[in-house]
Amino acid sequence: MSLFDYPRAYRECLASFEALRQLGFSAEDIFFQVAGADTPKKQLTIVLRTQNKEFIIIAGELSEDPDKIRETWIELARKLSSGQIEQEELNKSWRQSMIRQNASMFVASILAKGIRIPANARKLN
């Protein structure tokens, strides 16, 4: 299954996670969550918890059962970590992501929340 067979919300989650990692944040501080359990559309979010603060990225919405969304995310994460997703697909997904297209606003939003960008940050490219 291609990365592009998954709904865009999952690809935006991956891009958000990657953006936070490129900025130097630890993977242990980045979480996937499904919000809106009592609403028809569930929000897929990436949450950064660091420096006693929380920064939430709403990556997209899906009209699916929250457990199904979590299962799909775990499946995708396993494929990614085992190398089953081609780097070319990841690069294309990153280039098309809203996070990358709005990188300056993204970084400014993190800073406005009072979160310091780690010293080992790389440029979002």
C-alpha positions in Angstrom: 0.0 0.0 0.0 1.4 3.4 -1.0 1.6 6.3 1.4 -0.8 8.1 -0.9 -3.4 5.4 -0.5 -3.8 6.7 3.1 -6.1 9.8 3.7 -4.2 13.1 3.6 -4.8 13.6 7.4 -2.3 10.8 8.1 0.3 12.2 5.7 -0.1 15.6 7.5 0.5 13.9 10.8 3.7 12.3 9.5 4.8 15.7 8.2 4.0 17.4 11.5 6.0 14.8 13.4 8.9 15.2 10.9 8.8 19.0 11.2 9.0 18.8 15.0 11.9 16.3 14.7 13.8 18.6 12.3 13.4 21.4 14.7 15.2 19.3 17.3 12.4 18.1 19.5 12.7 14.6 20.9 10.4 11.8 19.6 9.5 11.1 23.2 7.9 14.5 23.4 5.7 14.1 20.3 2.4 12.2 20.5 -0.4 11.2 18.1 -4.0 11.8 19.4 -7.5 11.5 18.2 -9.8 14.3 19.4 -13.5 14.7 19.2 -14.7 11.3 20.3 -18.3 12.6 20.6 -18.4 14.4 17.2 -19.0 12.9 13.8 -15.5 14.1 12.5 -12.5 13.2 14.6 -9.4 15.4 14.6 -6.0 13.8 14.0 -3.5 15.8 16.1 0.2 15.8 16.8 0.9 17.0 20.2 4.3 18.4 21.4 4.8 18.3 25.2 8.0 20.0 26.2 9.3 22.6 28.5 6.1 22.3 30.7 4.0 23.4 27.7 1.8 21.8 25.1 1.6 22.6 21.4 -1.2 21.0 19.4 -1.2 20.6 15.6 -4.5 19.7 14.0 -3.4 17.7 11.0 -6.8 16.8 9.6 -10.2 15.3 10.2 -11.8 11.9 9.4 -15.2 10.5 9.9 -14.1 7.2 11.3 -14.1 5.3 14.6 -11.3 6.6 16.8 -10.1 3.1 17.4 -9.9 2.5 13.6 -7.9 5.8 13.3 -5.4 4.8 16.0 -5.0 1.3 14.4 -4.3 2.9 11.0 -1.8 5.3 12.5 0.0 2.4 14.2 0.0 0.4 10.9 1.5 3.4 9.1 4.1 4.0 11.8 5.2 0.4 11.7 5.5 0.5 7.9 7.5 3.7 8.2 9.9 2.3 10.8 10.4 -0.9 8.9 11.3 0.8 5.7 8.2 -0.3 3.8 7.5 3.2 2.6 9.7 4.5 -0.2 11.8 7.6 0.6 10.5 9.2 -2.7 6.9 9.0 -1.4 8.0 10.5 2.0 9.8 13.3 0.2 6.8 14.0 -2.0 4.4 13.9 0.9 6.7 16.3 2.9 6.9 18.8 -0.1 3.1 18.8 -0.4 2.4 19.2 3.4 0.8 22.2 4.9 3.4 22.3 7.6 6.2 22.7 5.1 4.3 25.2 3.0 3.7 27.3 6.1 7.0 26.7 7.8 7.6 30.3 9.0 4.1 30.5 10.6 4.6 27.1 12.1 7.8 28.0 13.8 6.4 31.4 14.9 3.4 29.7 16.5 5.7 27.4 18.5 7.7 30.4 19.7 4.6 32.4 20.5 3.5 29.5 22.8 6.7 30.2 24.7 8.5 27.0 23.6 12.2 27.3 22.8 13.5 25.7 19.6 16.2 23.2 20.6 19.8 24.2 19.7 20.2 21.1 17.4 17.4 22.4 15.1 17.7 21.9 11.4 16.2 24.2 8.7 12.8 22.9 7.6 13.4 22.1 3.9 
